[in-house]
Amino acid sequence: MAKHLQDIFATEQDKVNCPFYYKIGVCRHGDRCSRIHLKPVQSQTLLIKGMWQNPAAKISLLDGESLDVDDKAQQDAFEEFYEDIFMELQNFGTLEELHVVDNLGDHMIGNVYAKFSTEEEAHRCGESLQGRYYAGRPLFIELCPVTSFRDARCRQFDVGECTRSSFCNFLHLKPISPALKRKLYPRGRRSRSRSPPPQRRGGYDGPRGGGGHDGPR
């Protein structure tokens, strides 16, 4: 029996634990879910909810057709955001993976996943950033059960074939350009830079208790 329960843990056969929460770190039912969301007390991965303000969520629809947008300008803005948060997060340890979700579901929109090389680094980062602001908005950070994104990501999206569009229940991980990937993830990188923290581009505001541009409310 114990082996059977272990084998079906967080699968569709598991009637106790929510498979989507353990697979992608969130669930569309939230606290109303009929299955358990057992939040980890330790993890290499942080989930920062709604951090990225996805411009697709702001685009009005007319007769089912989206308005014309400048795709290059949007990608440039996204990559500036990605690099900005990467440079901040790497001050807390070796950042192995950083993913920004392109889904538009209420429970997924704007979510950012940061996986560190150790649980201690992730904990230190979460403790430091909790209660701070980015672009005038508070950061909501929690430890995430996802440590492998292979099963969390939508493979059809990766090859441009997802039929569920932005409301898919699996992660649509927004890609960065090869140039930015080479810059941030150089081959053979084994430890984080010991150089002074980079100058922030106006994104992060101060922690609770003052010390930044925008104190607590």
Secondary structure, 3 states (H helix, E strand, C coil): CHHHHHHHCCCCCCCCECHHHHHHCCCCCHHHCCCECCCCCCCCEEEEECCCCCHHHHCCEECCEECCCCHHHHHHHHHHHHHHHHHHHHHHCCEEEEEEECCCCCCCCCCEEEEECCHHHHHHHHHHHCCCEECCEECEEEEECCCCCCCCECHHHHCCCCCCHHHCCCECECCCCHHHHHHHCCCCCCCCCCCCCCCCCCCEECCCCCCCCCCCC
